[in-house]
Amino acid sequence: QRKLLCYTTLSEHREMVADPRPAIAIAVMASQDPSPHECRRGDKDWSELVTDLDFDTSVLGVKTARLGEEELTEQDLVQCLAYCKAECGVSLLFWQARQDWVQTRRIMERANLDGHFVNDRILWRAGVSQEASNSLSHATHATANLTIGPFGGREATPSLLALGVKAGAFSRFNLDERVSRQQFERLFSTSLANSVLGRGIDDVVLVARNGNEEVGMMALCGGRGARGSEAAIRLIAVDDEYQGQGVARCLIAAAFSWALGQGCTSIVAWAQEKNVWASRLYTSTGFVLEERWLDFHFWLSPQPRESGVRGRTLCEGIPS
């Protein structure tokens, strides 16, 4: 089987005696669940900021939600987590925060102390223009028989799904030890299969072929962003046997062309900070590092055991 190189893309409540700073209340013990009044105190309406993630819930097997507020204080987060657990029954909460936000470093330290998942992520951006697209296309050299185009409307092939799974090798889902290998693979393969059929979050899945062989892929979506209409590279992977042959650069060039056709003014890509391959690819194709973010996975209750779960159970190693 070929190796594939991819580019992609608080503990319980406790009394603080020696440390007067508030703890990040991640896994609230049943006997210490706060009252609804305590959950709702403050000036934020958490029901408006927390969104249930039905797809993630169905694949991971635990109720999963996303917190949409980027800048929170420690006390805000304590209240939000209490609300999610006590009133919504959320087991896993995703949160994305800017690294330069004044509170982020302290929250990250607290989350790490309590045994929860935190990961660095980089946002890359490139301007989209016909000139940039032509320049990249002319500077790209690839295998003579390489062709790139949309996958089409039929069901995803096993080789395409394998590329999609490998595209997530550096993702937060693969790095979080509480997500099993089966859950991780199911998350990425199901998401890509849905996108191929037009039922997923991607607008197009581009496939690089050498003859009839699928040797690379990219999943793209488009929409309104912080800087107008932008396209986003969600997944990209290349078969290891075709590394160094310009396949990834050809996929980037095809992404520029697709973004132009959609009327986008820029294209963005997320990559984990440790993914040096992605950094080299995006730097060499005109992207610039725009922002640094942190991904948080707050586990509020134990997830169902599944064969192949990596690492510890939720309660192991979390200070009380």
C-alpha positions as CSV (number, residue, x, y, z in Angstrom):
1,Q,0.0,0.0,0.0
2,R,1.4,3.4,-1.0
3,K,2.4,5.9,1.5
4,L,0.8,9.3,1.0
5,L,2.3,12.6,1.9
6,C,-0.3,15.3,2.7
7,Y,-0.1,19.0,3.0
8,T,-3.3,20.0,4.9
9,T,-5.2,20.2,4.4
10,L,-11.2,22.1,32.6
11,S,-11.1,19.2,34.9
12,E,-13.8,19.5,37.6
13,H,-14.8,22.6,39.6
14,R,-12.4,23.1,42.5
15,E,-11.8,25.6,45.2
16,M,-8.7,27.7,44.4
17,V,-6.9,28.3,47.7
18,A,-3.3,28.7,46.8
19,D,-4.1,29.9,43.3
20,P,-6.7,32.7,43.3
21,R,-7.1,32.5,39.5
22,P,-10.3,30.8,38.2
23,A,-9.9,27.3,36.9
24,I,-11.1,26.3,33.5
25,A,-14.1,24.1,34.5
26,I,-13.9,21.4,31.8
27,A,-15.3,18.2,33.2
28,V,-17.9,19.2,35.9
29,M,-18.6,16.4,38.3
30,A,-22.2,15.4,38.5
31,S,-22.4,16.3,42.2
32,Q,-21.1,19.8,41.4
33,D,-23.2,20.7,38.4
34,P,-24.0,24.4,38.5
35,S,-27.6,25.7,38.5
36,P,-29.1,27.1,35.4
37,H,-28.8,30.5,36.9
38,E,-25.1,30.0,37.4
39,C,-24.7,28.8,33.8
40,R,-26.4,31.9,32.4
41,R,-24.7,34.6,34.5
42,G,-22.8,37.2,32.6
43,D,-23.7,39.3,29.6
44,K,-23.4,36.6,26.9
45,D,-26.2,34.5,25.4
46,W,-24.4,31.2,25.0
47,S,-27.4,29.7,23.1
48,E,-26.5,32.1,20.3
49,L,-22.8,31.4,20.4
50,V,-22.8,27.6,20.7
51,T,-23.8,25.6,17.6
52,D,-24.6,21.9,17.5
53,L,-22.5,19.9,15.0
54,D,-24.8,17.2,13.8
55,F,-22.3,15.6,11.4
56,D,-19.5,15.5,13.9
57,T,-21.9,14.1,16.5
58,S,-23.0,11.3,14.2
59,V,-19.5,10.3,13.3
60,L,-17.8,10.7,16.7
61,G,-20.7,9.2,18.7
62,V,-20.8,12.0,21.2
63,K,-22.7,15.2,21.2
64,T,-20.4,17.8,19.7
65,A,-20.7,21.6,19.4
66,R,-18.7,24.6,18.3
67,L,-18.2,27.8,20.2
68,G,-18.3,30.7,17.8
69,E,-16.9,33.5,19.9
70,E,-13.2,34.1,19.2
71,E,-12.2,36.3,22.1
72,L,-13.2,35.2,25.6
73,T,-12.0,35.7,29.1
74,E,-11.3,32.8,31.4
75,Q,-14.5,33.5,33.3
76,D,-16.5,33.6,30.1
77,L,-15.2,30.2,29.1
78,V,-16.0,28.8,32.6
79,Q,-19.6,29.9,32.2
80,C,-19.8,28.6,28.6
81,L,-18.5,25.2,29.5
82,A,-20.9,24.9,32.4
83,Y,-23.8,25.9,30.2
84,C,-22.8,23.4,27.5
85,K,-22.5,20.5,30.0
86,A,-25.4,21.3,32.3
87,E,-28.0,22.5,29.8
88,C,-27.0,21.2,26.4
89,G,-25.5,17.8,27.2
90,V,-22.5,18.6,25.1
91,S,-19.6,16.1,25.5
92,L,-17.1,17.7,23.1
93,L,-16.8,21.4,22.4
94,F,-14.6,22.9,19.7
95,W,-13.2,26.4,20.1
96,Q,-10.9,28.4,17.9
97,A,-9.0,31.4,19.3
98,R,-6.5,33.8,18.0
99,Q,-3.0,33.3,19.4
100,D,-2.5,37.1,19.9
101,W,-5.7,37.5,22.0
102,V,-4.5,38.6,25.5
103,Q,-6.3,35.7,27.3
104,T,-5.4,32.9,24.9
105,R,-2.0,32.0,26.4
106,R,-3.5,31.7,29.9
107,I,-6.4,29.6,28.7
108,M,-4.1,27.4,26.7
109,E,-1.9,26.7,29.8
110,R,-5.0,25.9,31.9
111,A,-6.4,23.6,29.2
112,N,-3.1,21.7,28.8
113,L,-2.9,21.4,32.6
114,D,-6.3,19.8,32.7
115,G,-5.4,17.3,30.0
116,H,-7.4,18.6,27.0
117,F,-6.4,19.1,23.4
118,V,-4.8,22.3,22.1
119,N,-3.2,22.6,18.8
120,D,-1.5,25.4,16.7
121,R,-2.9,26.3,13.3
122,I,-1.8,28.8,10.6
123,L,-4.0,30.6,8.1
124,W,-2.4,31.2,4.7
125,R,-3.8,33.6,2.1
126,A,-3.1,34.4,-1.5
127,G,-4.7,37.0,-3.7
128,V,-6.5,35.7,-6.8
129,S,-6.0,37.3,-10.2
130,Q,-5.7,36.1,-13.7
131,E,-2.1,37.2,-13.7
132,A,-1.3,35.2,-10.6
133,S,-3.1,32.2,-12.0
134,N,-1.2,32.3,-15.3
135,S,2.1,32.9,-13.6
136,L,1.7,29.9,-11.3
137,S,0.5,27.7,-14.2
138,H,3.5,28.6,-16.4
139,A,6.0,28.0,-13.5
140,T,4.5,24.6,-12.7
141,H,6.0,21.5,-14.2
142,A,4.4,18.1,-13.6
143,T,4.2,14.6,-14.9
144,A,3.6,14.5,-18.7
145,N,0.3,12.6,-18.4
146,L,-1.1,14.5,-15.5
147,T,-4.6,15.9,-15.8
148,I,-6.7,17.7,-13.2
149,G,-10.4,18.2,-13.1
150,P,-13.5,17.8,-10.9
151,F,-14.1,14.3,-9.7
152,G,-17.7,14.3,-10.9
153,G,-21.0,13.2,-9.4
154,R,-20.5,9.4,-8.9
155,E,-19.5,7.8,-5.7
156,A,-16.0,8.3,-4.4
157,T,-13.5,5.6,-5.3
158,P,-11.4,3.8,-2.6
159,S,-8.2,5.5,-3.8
160,L,-9.8,8.9,-3.5
161,L,-11.1,8.2,0.0
162,A,-7.6,7.0,1.0
163,L,-6.2,10.3,-0.3
164,G,-8.9,12.2,1.7
165,V,-8.0,10.4,4.9
166,K,-4.3,11.0,4.4
167,A,-5.1,14.6,3.8
168,G,-6.1,14.8,7.5
169,A,-2.9,13.3,8.9
170,F,-1.9,16.6,10.5
171,S,-5.4,17.6,11.4
172,R,-6.6,18.2,15.0
173,F,-8.8,15.1,14.8
174,N,-5.8,12.8,14.1
175,L,-3.6,14.6,16.7
176,D,-6.2,14.4,19.5
177,E,-5.6,11.1,21.2
178,R,-9.2,10.9,22.4
179,V,-10.4,10.5,18.8
180,S,-9.9,6.9,17.7
181,R,-8.3,6.0,14.5
182,Q,-11.6,4.6,13.3
183,Q,-13.4,7.8,14.2
184,F,-10.8,10.0,12.4
185,E,-10.9,7.9,9.2
186,R,-14.7,7.8,9.2
187,L,-14.9,11.6,9.7
188,F,-12.7,12.4,6.7
189,S,-13.9,9.6,4.4
190,T,-17.5,10.3,5.0
191,S,-17.1,14.1,4.6
192,L,-15.3,13.6,1.3
193,A,-17.8,11.1,0.1
194,N,-20.6,13.5,0.8
195,S,-18.8,16.3,-1.0
196,V,-18.4,14.2,-4.1
197,L,-22.1,13.6,-4.1
198,G,-22.9,17.3,-3.6
199,R,-24.1,16.8,-0.1
200,G,-21.0,18.0,1.8
201,I,-19.3,21.3,2.7
202,D,-17.1,21.4,-0.3
203,D,-18.1,23.0,-3.6
204,V,-15.7,21.0,-5.7
205,V,-13.3,18.1,-5.4
206,L,-10.4,18.3,-7.8
207,V,-8.5,15.1,-8.7
208,A,-5.1,14.8,-10.2
209,R,-4.7,11.7,-12.5
210,N,-1.8,10.1,-14.2
211,G,-3.7,8.2,-16.9
212,N,-6.4,6.5,-15.0
213,E,-4.6,6.6,-11.7
214,E,-5.7,9.0,-9.0
215,V,-2.5,10.5,-7.6
216,G,-3.7,13.7,-5.8
217,M,-6.8,15.5,-4.7
218,M,-8.0,18.8,-3.3
219,A,-11.3,19.8,-1.7
220,L,-12.4,23.4,-2.1
221,C,-15.3,25.6,-0.9
222,G,-16.1,29.2,-1.6
223,G,-18.1,31.9,0.1
224,R,-18.0,35.2,1.9
225,G,-15.0,35.7,4.2
226,A,-13.4,38.5,6.2
227,R,-12.0,40.0,3.0
228,G,-14.9,39.6,0.6
229,S,-15.5,36.5,-1.5
230,E,-12.8,33.9,-0.9
231,A,-12.1,30.3,-1.7
232,A,-10.8,27.9,0.9
233,I,-8.6,24.8,0.4
234,R,-10.0,22.3,2.9
235,L,-8.0,19.2,2.0
236,I,-5.0,18.5,-0.2
237,A,-2.9,15.3,-0.6
238,V,-0.5,13.7,-3.1
239,D,0.5,10.1,-3.5
240,D,4.0,9.7,-2.1
241,E,5.2,8.1,-5.4
242,Y,4.5,11.4,-7.1
243,Q,6.2,13.7,-4.7
244,G,8.6,16.2,-6.3
245,Q,6.8,16.0,-9.6
246,G,4.7,19.2,-9.3
247,V,1.4,17.5,-8.6
248,A,0.6,19.7,-5.6
249,R,1.6,22.9,-7.4
250,C,-0.7,21.9,-10.3
251,L,-3.5,21.4,-7.8
252,I,-2.9,24.9,-6.4
253,A,-2.9,26.3,-9.9
254,A,-6.2,24.6,-10.6
255,A,-7.6,26.0,-7.3
256,F,-6.6,29.5,-8.5
257,S,-8.5,29.0,-11.8
258,W,-11.5,27.6,-10.0
259,A,-11.5,30.5,-7.5
260,L,-11.4,33.0,-10.4
261,G,-14.3,31.3,-12.0
262,Q,-16.3,31.7,-8.8
263,G,-15.5,35.4,-8.6
264,C,-13.3,35.1,-5.5
265,T,-10.7,37.7,-4.7
266,S,-8.5,35.5,-2.5
267,I,-7.9,31.9,-1.5
268,V,-7.1,30.7,2.0
269,A,-5.7,27.5,3.4
270,W,-5.3,26.2,7.0
271,A,-2.4,24.1,8.0
272,Q,-1.0,22.9,11.3
273,E,2.1,24.8,12.4
274,K,4.2,21.6,12.5
275,N,3.2,20.7,8.9
276,V,6.4,21.9,7.2
277,W,5.4,20.4,3.9
278,A,2.3,22.6,3.8
279,S,4.4,25.7,4.7
280,R,6.8,25.0,1.9
281,L,4.0,24.4,-0.6
282,Y,2.0,27.5,0.2
283,T,5.1,29.8,0.5
284,S,6.3,28.6,-3.0
285,T,2.9,29.2,-4.6
286,G,2.4,32.8,-3.5
287,F,0.6,32.4,-0.1
288,V,1.6,34.5,2.9
289,L,1.1,33.7,6.5
290,E,-1.7,35.8,7.8
291,E,-2.7,34.6,11.3
292,R,-1.9,32.1,13.9
293,W,-4.7,30.4,15.8
294,L,-5.3,27.7,18.5
295,D,-7.7,24.9,18.2
296,F,-9.2,23.6,21.5
297,H,-11.1,20.4,22.1
298,F,-12.9,20.6,25.5
299,W,-14.0,17.1,26.5
300,L,-16.8,17.6,29.0
301,S,-17.8,13.9,29.6
302,P,-16.3,10.5,28.6
303,Q,-16.7,9.4,25.0
304,P,-17.9,5.9,24.2
305,R,-15.1,3.4,24.1
306,E,-14.3,2.2,20.6
307,S,-11.7,-0.3,19.4
308,G,-8.5,1.4,18.6
309,V,-9.0,4.5,20.8
310,R,-5.6,6.0,21.3
311,G,-4.3,7.5,24.6
312,R,-6.0,7.8,27.9
313,T,-9.6,7.8,28.9
314,L,-11.1,11.2,29.7
315,C,-10.7,11.1,33.5
316,E,-7.2,9.6,33.6
317,G,-4.5,12.2,34.3
318,I,-6.9,15.1,34.9
319,P,-6.1,16.8,38.3
320,S,-9.0,17.0,40.7
